[in-house]
Amino acid sequence: MSIKRPNLFNGSRSRSLHSNSTSTFDAGGSEVDLRDELDELFFGYKSGIRHGHQTAIRHLRRTSEGKPIACSCMNEITRDGDYDCSYCLGEKYLWDEAWYWTYSMYSASNMGLANRLKYMPSGALRVDFKVFFFRYDTNLRYGDKIIEMKLDEEGNLVVPYIRETIYFPQTIQKYRSDNGRIEYIAAPCREEDAIRLDSPE
């Protein structure tokens, strides 16, 4: 006799954490609901064990045509921003930050995680990647940045909030499954491109 996990098979419906209603998607009785699986990983709403953590995404503020809105500090000639600007913090474009849940992990590199400090010959490159996983409805676009916040020992946000690391998504991959719907979003980021803030504001 085969054993099936409850709420994931036989027409299970995705659970939305943004509303009290469920989505209209029906899995058709045969496949795992990956949205539900990711929510379980993030929030542990069935097992009670949360593995996700909160992060922020810095969204570029855009015009109705989708073009980034420049900050008044941008130099008209060099097109550079002012790092002392209290509005854009040197981004040269205006932005808004919003909270999101994520699960992150290091991906494979050509040296491996255990050899991150190993001597590298001249001209050789070591590329380490960190991958952030987001829910299917996360509004992440190219030009946005992922901001890792300082967490305490229990995985909760430290208050007042402290920005620790800024990541530039190299690729925004929307993984699709049943009927072409988005199941989750993955954003690989190069560690060498990350900005670590010594004195976060």
C-alpha positions in Angstrom: 0.0 0.0 0.0 1.4 3.4 -1.0 1.5 6.2 1.6 0.8 9.8 0.4 1.7 12.9 2.3 -1.4 14.9 3.3 -2.2 18.3 1.7 0.4 17.8 -1.1 -1.2 15.3 -3.4 -4.6 14.6 -4.9 -5.7 18.0 -5.8 -4.1 19.9 -2.9 -4.5 23.7 -3.2 -1.7 26.2 -2.5 -1.9 28.1 0.7 -1.6 31.9 0.5 0.0 33.6 3.5 -1.2 37.0 2.3 -4.9 36.2 2.6 -7.3 33.8 4.3 -8.3 32.2 1.0 -6.6 29.5 -0.9 -5.5 29.7 -4.6 -7.6 28.2 -7.3 -4.8 25.9 -8.5 -5.4 22.2 -8.5 -2.4 19.9 -8.7 -4.4 17.3 -10.6 -3.9 14.5 -8.0 -0.4 13.4 -8.9 2.3 15.9 -8.2 3.8 17.6 -5.1 2.6 21.2 -4.6 6.0 23.0 -4.6 4.5 26.3 -3.4 3.2 24.5 -0.3 6.5 22.7 0.2 8.4 26.0 0.0 6.0 27.6 2.5 6.6 24.7 4.8 10.4 25.2 4.5 10.1 29.0 5.1 7.5 29.1 7.9 7.0 25.5 9.2 3.3 26.0 9.5 2.7 22.3 9.7 5.8 21.0 11.5 6.3 24.2 13.5 10.0 24.4 12.5 10.9 27.5 10.5 13.9 27.4 8.3 13.4 30.7 6.4 14.5 34.2 7.5 13.5 37.7 6.7 15.5 39.8 4.3 14.8 43.0 2.4 14.7 43.7 -1.3 15.8 47.1 -2.5 13.4 47.9 -5.4 14.4 50.6 -7.8 11.7 53.3 -8.0 10.5 53.4 -11.5 8.4 55.6 -13.8 5.2 54.3 -15.4 7.3 53.3 -18.4 9.5 51.1 -16.1 12.6 53.4 -16.2 14.6 53.9 -12.9 14.0 57.4 -11.3 17.4 59.2 -10.8 18.2 60.8 -7.5 18.9 64.5 -7.4 22.5 63.7 -6.3 23.4 62.0 -9.6 26.2 63.8 -11.4 25.0 64.8 -14.8 28.4 64.2 -16.4 29.8 61.1 -14.7 26.3 59.6 -13.9 27.7 58.7 -10.4 25.8 59.0 -7.2 26.9 60.7 -3.9 27.6 58.1 -1.2 26.8 60.6 1.4 23.3 61.2 0.0 20.7 60.5 2.6 18.1 59.7 0.0 19.7 57.0 -2.2 22.9 56.1 -0.1 25.0 56.4 -3.2 22.7 54.2 -5.4 22.1 57.2 -7.7 18.5 56.0 -8.2 15.6 56.3 -5.8 14.5 53.1 -4.2 12.1 51.5 -1.7 12.8 48.5 0.5 10.3 45.8 1.4 10.4 42.7 3.6 10.4 39.2 2.2 11.0 35.7 3.4 13.9 33.7 1.9 16.0 30.6 2.3 19.6 31.0 1.3 22.5 28.6 0.8 26.0 28.6 -0.8 26.2 26.8 -4.1 29.1 25.0 -5.6 32.3 26.8 -6.6 35.4 25.8 -8.5 37.3 25.5 -5.2 34.6 24.2 -2.9 33.5 25.8 0.4 36.2 24.1 2.4 38.9 25.7 0.3 37.7 29.3 0.2 41.0 30.5 1.7 43.3 28.2 -0.2 46.2 29.8 -2.1 45.2 30.7 -5.6 47.8 30.9 -8.4 48.2 34.1 -10.3 45.4 34.6 -12.8 43.1 32.0 -11.3 39.6 32.9 -10.2 37.4 31.5 -7.4 33.8 32.1 -7.9 31.4 31.3 -5.0 27.7 31.7 -5.3 25.0 32.3 -2.8 21.5 31.4 -3.9 18.4 33.0 -2.4 15.0 31.2 -2.8 11.8 33.3 -2.7 8.1 32.6 -2.9 6.4 32.6 -6.3 4.8 36.0 -5.7 8.0 37.9 -4.8 8.4 41.1 -6.8 12.1 40.8 -7.7 13.4 42.5 -10.9 16.7 43.0 -12.5 18.3 46.1 -11.0 16.9 45.3 -7.6 19.2 44.2 -4.7 18.9 41.7 -2.0 19.8 43.1 1.5 20.8 40.6 4.2 19.8 42.0 7.6 21.5 41.2 10.9 19.8 38.3 12.8 20.1 37.2 16.4 21.0 33.7 17.5 17.4 32.6 17.1 17.1 33.8 13.5 15.0 36.9 14.4 15.7 40.4 13.1 17.9 42.6 15.3 16.1 45.8 16.2 16.9 48.5 15.3 17.4 47.0 11.9 21.0 46.7 10.6 21.8 46.1 6.9 24.8 43.6 6.7 25.3 42.6 3.1 24.0 43.8 -0.3 23.8 41.2 -3.1 23.3 41.8 -6.8 21.2 39.0 -8.4 23.0 37.7 -11.4 20.0 35.7 -12.6 16.3 35.7 -11.6 15.0 32.3 -12.4 11.3 31.6 -12.1 10.9 27.9 -11.8 7.7 26.7 -13.3 5.9 23.3 -13.0 2.3 22.3 -13.4 0.5 24.1 -16.2 3.4 26.5 -16.4 2.7 28.3 -13.1 5.6 29.7 -11.1 6.4 27.5 -8.1 9.3 29.5 -6.6 12.0 32.0 -7.6 15.8 31.5 -7.3 18.3 34.3 -7.4 22.0 33.3 -7.6 24.5 36.0 -6.5 28.3 36.1 -6.8 30.0 36.4 -3.4 32.8 38.5 -4.9 30.2 41.1 -6.0 28.6 41.4 -2.6 29.0 44.6 -0.6 29.6 44.1 3.2 28.7 47.2 5.2 31.3 48.0 7.9 29.1 50.8 9.3 25.5 50.0 8.4 23.0 52.8 8.7 
